[in-house]
């Protein structure tokens, strides 16, 4: 009879399990990279036009307010349709909504590109194309956030994945003004034509690389249950959800408003044109991108950190905007906007993680889509309102930016109250309510 020291021998099952886990982790990374292409494409399709807007204004002989509608029309339709896309993604599956949406966005890009090239009534037809792009955008990028939440069980992995998605979004913002400005030096309407190309690439990535976790038939919900669940969620979680929606909208309002402002004054006041203008616009966006990536890695699943990161980021954004009112020196302006970009970059992954991890999976698609819709409200309002403010003064542009940032900071401070960690106390009644919410969010197909 032999006595074996089993610790001396490798556990075959454990070894196989480790190999399988490594393969699954590698696969998820490819999934994430494919998903990251969606916000990248959607951002390029919108932000790439920012440095080209003054050229479009001159070529089509339209006003600055009219040219701002090229951004606003895209955003307004997305505001209206994003919640519907969220519901449909919860009911029928994320991938079944994302791919047709990318296709519609590509068709919209083709129409806008053709109009700018051939149409006698180019402006109105471009707006029609942008309308279709907005429809496509409403069903593509916002659905990515809940899909990341579906793919991972661990909150740390969810936060990291969301950080990558938000980084892809912000990288798109960095690249887009440079790429858009460069393309416009070749042919002014060329940026429109690249949108369908990017959409096709993203469709291929999603089709072949992304494997969505299957939903059981009984997990799908009817429209009646959908409305009921949304009411229940806002009854229990309404205060902090409303604050996050408000902050997300304000961030996009300030960001796109300032980008629109920069695109105009760099040419008119500082005589900076073409690719150089794109590089200058990219400076604050680069800070935003880097900080977004770092924040996504660091916040992990700590909701208290997320709250204070959001609050301090809004203080930083508001403070930077206020300082700009004292001078119009271009170097000071860019330095302050670089700091403002850091503030926005730190806030965005925190907001994404708070809203994704704070809502049960059954309703995650709908709630995150409403959040995305509120962000598009900011995108839609920024350019036209800043176009009006610019007629007043440089100071008014940045007083407004500082004021709304202060509102966002106050919302983060007073309305976002993460539950204390285990051992630090907690409200039993609130926990009971949250458990009731979980029970109610297990819909059955009627």
C-alpha positions as CSV (number, residue, x, y, z in Angstrom):
1,X,0.0,0.0,0.0
2,X,1.3,3.4,-1.0
3,X,0.7,6.7,0.6
4,X,0.5,9.6,-1.8
5,X,1.1,13.2,-1.1
6,X,-1.6,14.6,-3.3
7,X,-0.2,18.1,-2.8
8,X,2.9,17.1,-4.7
9,X,0.8,16.3,-7.8
10,X,-0.9,18.9,-9.9
11,X,-4.7,18.9,-9.9
12,X,-5.6,18.1,-13.5
13,X,-9.1,19.5,-13.1
14,X,-7.9,22.7,-11.6
15,X,-5.3,23.0,-14.4
16,X,-8.0,22.5,-17.1
17,X,-10.2,25.0,-15.3
18,X,-7.5,27.6,-15.3
19,X,-6.8,27.1,-19.0
20,X,-10.5,27.5,-19.8
21,X,-10.7,30.6,-17.6
22,X,-7.7,32.1,-19.4
23,X,-9.3,31.4,-22.8
24,X,-12.6,32.9,-21.7
25,X,-10.8,36.0,-20.4
26,X,-9.0,36.4,-23.7
27,X,-12.3,36.0,-25.5
28,X,-13.9,38.7,-23.4
29,X,-11.1,41.1,-24.2
30,X,-11.8,40.6,-27.9
31,X,-15.6,41.1,-27.2
32,X,-14.8,44.4,-25.3
33,X,-12.5,45.6,-28.1
34,X,-15.3,44.9,-30.7
35,X,-17.8,46.7,-28.5
36,X,-15.5,49.6,-28.0
37,X,-15.5,50.2,-31.8
38,X,-19.2,51.2,-31.5
39,X,-18.9,54.3,-29.4
40,X,-15.7,55.1,-31.3
41,X,-17.6,55.0,-34.6
42,X,-20.5,57.0,-33.2
43,X,-18.2,59.6,-31.8
44,X,-16.3,59.9,-35.0
45,X,-19.5,60.3,-36.9
46,X,-20.5,63.3,-34.8
47,X,-17.4,65.0,-33.4
48,X,-15.4,64.7,-36.7
49,X,-17.7,67.4,-38.0
50,X,-17.0,69.9,-35.2
51,X,-13.9,71.4,-36.8
52,X,-15.5,71.4,-40.3
53,X,-18.6,73.3,-39.2
54,X,-17.1,76.8,-40.1
55,X,-16.3,75.4,-43.6
56,X,-19.8,74.0,-44.0
57,X,-21.2,77.3,-43.0
58,X,-19.3,79.1,-45.7
59,X,-19.8,76.5,-48.4
60,X,-23.6,76.3,-47.9
61,X,-23.9,80.0,-47.1
62,X,-25.8,79.5,-43.8
63,X,-25.7,81.0,-40.3
64,X,-23.7,79.7,-37.3
65,X,-27.0,78.7,-35.7
66,X,-28.1,76.8,-38.8
67,X,-24.8,74.9,-39.0
68,X,-25.1,74.0,-35.3
69,X,-28.3,72.1,-36.3
70,X,-26.1,69.5,-38.0
71,X,-25.1,68.4,-34.6
72,X,-28.4,69.1,-32.9
73,X,-30.7,67.2,-35.3
74,X,-28.5,64.1,-34.8
75,X,-28.8,64.4,-31.1
76,X,-32.5,65.3,-30.8
77,X,-33.7,62.2,-32.6
78,X,-31.3,60.1,-30.5
79,X,-32.9,61.6,-27.3
80,X,-36.3,60.4,-28.3
81,X,-35.4,57.0,-29.5
82,X,-32.7,55.8,-27.1
83,X,-35.1,54.8,-24.3
84,X,-37.1,52.8,-26.9
85,X,-33.9,51.1,-28.1
86,X,-33.1,50.3,-24.5
87,X,-36.4,48.6,-24.0
88,X,-36.1,46.7,-27.3
89,X,-32.6,45.5,-26.3
90,X,-33.9,44.3,-22.9
91,X,-36.7,42.4,-24.7
92,X,-35.1,41.1,-27.9
93,X,-31.4,41.1,-27.2
94,X,-28.5,43.7,-27.4
95,X,-26.9,42.4,-30.6
96,X,-30.2,42.4,-32.6
97,X,-30.6,46.1,-31.9
98,X,-27.0,47.1,-32.4
99,X,-26.3,45.7,-35.9
100,X,-29.4,47.2,-37.7
101,X,-28.7,50.5,-35.9
102,X,-25.1,50.6,-37.2
103,X,-26.5,49.9,-40.7
104,X,-29.0,52.8,-40.5
105,X,-26.2,55.1,-39.2
106,X,-24.1,54.2,-42.2
107,X,-27.0,54.9,-44.7
108,X,-27.5,58.3,-43.0
109,X,-23.8,59.1,-43.6
110,X,-24.1,58.1,-47.3
111,X,-27.1,60.5,-47.7
112,X,-25.3,63.4,-46.1
113,X,-22.2,62.8,-48.1
114,X,-24.1,62.6,-51.4
115,X,-26.1,65.8,-50.5
116,X,-23.0,67.8,-49.8
117,X,-21.5,66.6,-53.1
118,X,-24.4,66.7,-55.5
119,X,-27.6,68.2,-54.1
120,X,-28.8,71.7,-55.0
121,X,-30.6,71.8,-51.6
122,X,-27.7,70.3,-49.7
123,X,-28.4,71.7,-46.2
124,X,-31.9,70.2,-45.9
125,X,-30.8,66.8,-47.3
126,X,-27.7,66.7,-45.0
127,X,-30.1,67.2,-42.1
128,X,-32.2,64.2,-43.3
129,X,-29.0,62.1,-43.4
130,X,-28.1,63.3,-39.9
131,X,-31.6,62.4,-38.8
132,X,-31.0,58.9,-39.9
133,X,-27.6,58.8,-38.3
134,X,-29.3,59.9,-35.0
135,X,-31.7,56.9,-35.3
136,X,-28.8,54.6,-35.8
137,X,-26.8,56.1,-33.0
138,X,-29.8,55.7,-30.6
139,X,-29.7,51.9,-31.0
140,X,-26.0,51.4,-31.1
141,X,-23.7,53.2,-28.6
142,X,-26.2,53.4,-25.6
143,X,-26.9,49.6,-25.7
144,X,-23.2,48.9,-25.3
145,X,-23.2,49.9,-21.6
146,X,-25.8,47.4,-20.4
147,X,-24.2,44.7,-22.6
148,X,-20.9,45.1,-20.7
149,X,-22.8,44.7,-17.5
150,X,-24.4,41.5,-19.0
151,X,-21.0,40.0,-19.9
152,X,-19.4,40.2,-16.5
153,X,-20.4,39.0,-13.1
154,X,-17.7,40.7,-11.0
155,X,-18.3,44.5,-10.4
156,X,-14.5,45.2,-10.7
157,X,-14.6,43.7,-14.2
158,X,-17.7,45.7,-15.1
159,X,-16.0,48.9,-14.0
160,X,-12.9,48.1,-16.0
161,X,-14.9,47.2,-19.0
162,X,-16.9,50.4,-18.8
163,X,-13.7,52.3,-18.5
164,X,-12.5,50.8,-21.8
165,X,-15.8,51.7,-23.5
166,X,-15.7,55.3,-22.2
167,X,-12.0,55.5,-23.2
168,X,-12.9,54.4,-26.7
169,X,-15.5,57.1,-26.8
170,X,-13.1,59.8,-25.6
171,X,-10.3,58.5,-28.0
172,X,-12.8,59.0,-30.7
173,X,-13.2,62.6,-29.5
174,X,-9.4,63.1,-29.6
175,X,-9.0,61.6,-33.1
176,X,-12.1,63.1,-34.6
177,X,-11.2,66.8,-34.8
178,X,-7.8,66.0,-36.2
179,X,-9.1,63.6,-38.7
180,X,-12.1,65.8,-39.6
181,X,-9.9,68.8,-40.1
182,X,-7.4,66.8,-42.3
183,X,-10.1,65.3,-44.5
184,X,-11.7,68.8,-45.0
185,X,-8.4,70.1,-46.4
186,X,-8.8,67.5,-49.2
187,X,-12.5,67.9,-49.8
188,X,-14.8,69.7,-47.4
189,X,-17.5,67.1,-47.4
190,X,-15.2,64.0,-47.1
191,X,-15.9,63.5,-43.4
192,X,-19.5,62.6,-44.2
193,X,-18.3,59.8,-46.5
194,X,-16.1,58.1,-43.9
195,X,-19.1,57.5,-41.6
196,X,-20.5,54.6,-43.5
197,X,-17.0,53.1,-43.9
198,X,-16.6,53.1,-40.1
199,X,-20.1,51.7,-39.6
200,X,-19.3,48.7,-41.8
201,X,-16.1,48.0,-39.9
202,X,-17.9,48.0,-36.6
203,X,-20.7,45.8,-37.9
204,X,-18.1,43.2,-39.0
205,X,-16.4,43.3,-35.5
206,X,-19.7,42.9,-33.7
207,X,-21.0,40.1,-35.9
208,X,-17.9,37.9,-35.6
209,X,-16.4,38.8,-32.2
210,X,-19.2,39.6,-29.8
211,X,-21.0,36.7,-28.2
212,X,-23.9,37.9,-26.1
213,X,-25.0,35.9,-23.0
214,X,-28.3,34.2,-23.9
215,X,-31.4,35.4,-22.1
216,X,-33.9,32.9,-21.0
217,X,-37.4,33.2,-22.5
218,X,-39.0,34.0,-19.2
219,X,-36.6,36.9,-18.6
220,X,-38.2,38.9,-21.4
221,X,-40.7,41.5,-20.3
222,X,-43.9,42.9,-21.9
223,X,-44.3,46.6,-22.5
224,X,-46.8,46.8,-19.5
225,X,-44.2,45.2,-17.2
226,X,-41.5,47.5,-18.7
227,X,-43.5,50.7,-17.7
228,X,-44.4,49.2,-14.3
229,X,-40.7,48.4,-13.5
230,X,-39.5,51.8,-14.6
231,X,-41.9,53.4,-12.2
232,X,-40.8,51.1,-9.4
233,X,-37.1,51.8,-10.0
234,X,-37.6,55.6,-10.0
235,X,-39.8,55.4,-6.9
236,X,-36.9,53.7,-5.0
237,X,-33.8,55.0,-6.8
238,X,-35.2,58.2,-8.3
239,X,-33.1,60.8,-6.4
240,X,-29.6,59.5,-7.3
241,X,-30.7,58.4,-10.8
242,X,-32.0,61.9,-11.6
243,X,-28.8,63.4,-10.3
244,X,-26.7,61.2,-12.6
245,X,-28.9,62.0,-15.6
246,X,-28.6,65.7,-14.8
247,X,-24.8,65.5,-14.4
248,X,-24.3,63.5,-17.6
249,X,-26.4,66.0,-19.6
250,X,-24.5,69.0,-18.2
251,X,-21.1,67.4,-19.0
252,X,-22.1,66.9,-22.6
253,X,-23.6,70.4,-22.8
254,X,-20.4,72.0,-21.6
255,X,-18.2,69.8,-23.7
256,X,-19.9,70.2,-27.0
257,X,-20.7,73.8,-26.4
258,X,-17.0,74.6,-25.8
259,X,-15.9,72.5,-28.8
260,X,-18.3,74.4,-31.0
261,X,-16.9,77.7,-29.5
262,X,-13.3,76.6,-30.0
263,X,-13.9,75.6,-33.6
264,X,-15.2,79.1,-34.5
265,X,-12.9,81.4,-32.5
266,X,-9.7,79.5,-33.4
267,X,-10.2,80.6,-37.0
268,X,-11.9,84.0,-36.5
269,X,-9.8,85.3,-33.6
270,X,-6.5,83.3,-33.6
271,X,-6.2,82.6,-37.3
272,X,-5.6,78.8,-36.7
273,X,-6.9,76.7,-39.5
274,X,-6.9,73.1,-40.9
275,X,-5.1,70.3,-39.2
276,X,-3.5,72.7,-36.7
277,X,-7.0,73.7,-35.5
278,X,-7.9,70.0,-35.2
279,X,-4.8,69.4,-33.0
280,X,-5.6,72.4,-30.8
281,X,-9.2,71.2,-30.3
282,X,-7.8,67.7,-29.4
283,X,-5.8,69.1,-26.5
284,X,-8.6,69.1,-23.9
285,X,-10.0,65.9,-25.4
286,X,-6.6,64.1,-24.9
287,X,-6.7,65.0,-21.2
288,X,-10.3,63.7,-21.1
289,X,-9.3,60.4,-22.7
290,X,-6.3,59.7,-20.6
291,X,-8.1,60.5,-17.3
292,X,-11.1,58.5,-18.4
293,X,-9.0,55.4,-18.9
294,X,-7.2,55.9,-15.5
295,X,-10.4,56.5,-13.6
296,X,-12.0,53.4,-15.1
297,X,-9.1,51.3,-13.8
298,X,-8.9,52.9,-10.3
299,X,-12.5,53.3,-9.2
300,X,-13.2,49.6,-9.2
301,X,-16.5,48.8,-7.4
302,X,-16.2,51.5,-4.7
303,X,-19.3,53.6,-5.1
304,X,-18.1,56.1,-2.4
305,X,-15.1,56.8,-4.5
306,X,-17.3,57.2,-7.6
307,X,-19.4,59.8,-5.8
308,X,-16.5,61.9,-4.7
309,X,-14.7,61.5,-8.0
310,X,-17.8,62.9,-9.7
311,X,-18.2,65.8,-7.3
312,X,-14.5,66.9,-7.4
313,X,-14.5,66.5,-11.2
314,X,-17.4,68.9,-11.5
315,X,-15.7,71.4,-9.2
316,X,-12.6,71.1,-11.4
317,X,-14.6,71.7,-14.5
318,X,-16.4,74.7,-13.1
319,X,-13.3,76.2,-11.6
320,X,-11.4,75.9,-14.9
321,X,-14.3,77.5,-16.8
322,X,-14.5,80.4,-14.3
323,X,-10.8,81.2,-14.6
324,X,-11.0,81.5,-18.4
325,X,-13.4,84.5,-17.9
326,X,-10.4,86.6,-16.8
327,X,-8.4,86.3,-20.0
328,X,-8.6,85.4,-23.7
329,X,-4.9,84.4,-24.0
330,X,-4.9,81.3,-26.2
331,X,-2.3,79.4,-24.1
332,X,-4.1,80.1,-20.9
333,X,-7.4,79.1,-22.6
334,X,-5.9,75.7,-23.7
335,X,-4.3,75.1,-20.4
336,X,-7.5,75.6,-18.5
337,X,-9.5,73.5,-20.9
338,X,-6.9,70.7,-20.5
339,X,-7.7,70.8,-16.7
340,X,-11.4,70.8,-17.6
341,X,-10.8,67.8,-19.7
342,X,-9.3,66.0,-16.7
343,X,-12.4,66.8,-14.8
344,X,-14.8,65.4,-17.4
345,X,-12.6,62.4,-18.0
346,X,-12.7,61.4,-14.3
347,X,-16.5,61.9,-14.0
348,X,-17.7,59.9,-17.0
349,X,-16.5,56.3,-15.9
350,X,-17.8,57.0,-12.4
351,X,-21.2,57.9,-13.7
352,X,-21.3,54.9,-16.0
353,X,-20.3,52.5,-13.2
354,X,-22.7,54.0,-10.7
355,X,-25.7,53.6,-13.0
356,X,-24.7,50.2,-14.4
357,X,-23.8,48.6,-11.1
358,X,-26.7,50.2,-9.2
359,X,-29.5,48.8,-11.4
360,X,-30.4,45.1,-11.7
361,X,-29.6,43.5,-15.1
362,X,-33.3,43.0,-16.0
363,X,-33.8,46.8,-16.3
364,X,-30.2,47.8,-17.0
365,X,-30.7,48.4,-20.7
366,X,-33.6,50.7,-20.2
367,X,-32.1,52.8,-17.4
368,X,-28.7,53.2,-19.1
369,X,-30.5,54.2,-22.3
370,X,-32.4,56.9,-20.5
371,X,-29.0,58.1,-19.1
372,X,-27.6,58.1,-22.6
373,X,-30.6,60.0,-23.8
374,X,-30.0,62.7,-21.2
375,X,-26.4,63.0,-22.3
376,X,-27.6,63.6,-25.8
377,X,-29.8,66.4,-24.5
378,X,-26.6,68.1,-23.6
379,X,-25.1,67.4,-27.0
380,X,-28.2,68.8,-28.7
381,X,-28.4,72.0,-26.6
382,X,-24.7,72.8,-26.4
383,X,-23.9,74.1,-29.9
384,X,-27.0,76.2,-30.6
385,X,-26.9,77.8,-27.1
386,X,-23.2,78.5,-27.2
387,X,-23.7,80.0,-30.7
388,X,-26.1,82.5,-29.1
389,X,-23.8,83.1,-26.1
390,X,-20.8,83.7,-28.4
391,X,-22.7,86.8,-29.8
392,X,-22.8,88.2,-26.3
393,X,-19.2,87.8,-25.0
394,X,-16.3,85.4,-24.3
395,X,-17.0,85.8,-20.6
396,X,-20.7,84.8,-21.0
397,X,-19.7,81.5,-22.6
398,X,-17.5,80.5,-19.6
399,X,-19.7,82.0,-16.9
400,X,-22.5,79.7,-18.2
401,X,-20.1,76.8,-18.3
402,X,-19.0,77.4,-14.7
403,X,-22.6,77.9,-13.5
404,X,-24.0,74.7,-14.9
405,X,-20.9,72.8,-13.6
406,X,-21.6,74.1,-10.1
407,X,-25.1,72.8,-10.4
408,X,-23.7,69.4,-11.4
409,X,-21.3,69.4,-8.4
410,X,-24.2,70.2,-6.0
411,X,-26.3,67.4,-7.5
412,X,-23.4,64.9,-6.9
413,X,-22.8,66.1,-3.4
414,X,-26.4,66.0,-2.1
415,X,-28.2,63.4,-4.2
416,X,-25.6,60.6,-4.8
417,X,-25.5,58.7,-1.5
418,X,-23.9,55.2,-1.9
419,X,-24.9,52.6,0.7
420,X,-22.2,52.0,3.3
421,X,-20.1,48.9,3.0
422,X,-20.7,45.9,5.1
423,X,-19.9,46.6,8.7
424,X,-20.4,50.4,8.2
425,X,-24.1,50.4,9.0
426,X,-26.9,50.7,6.5
427,X,-30.5,51.4,6.2
428,X,-32.5,48.1,6.6
429,X,-35.7,49.6,5.2
430,X,-33.8,50.7,2.1
431,X,-32.2,47.3,1.7
432,X,-35.7,45.7,2.0
433,X,-36.9,48.1,-0.8
434,X,-34.0,47.1,-3.0
435,X,-34.8,43.4,-2.4
436,X,-38.4,44.1,-3.4
437,X,-37.1,45.8,-6.5
438,X,-35.0,42.8,-7.4
439,X,-38.0,40.5,-6.9
440,X,-40.2,42.7,-9.1
441,X,-37.6,42.9,-11.9
442,X,-37.9,39.2,-12.7
443,X,-40.4,39.6,-15.6
444,X,-42.3,36.8,-17.3
445,X,-43.4,36.9,-20.9
446,X,-47.1,37.6,-21.1
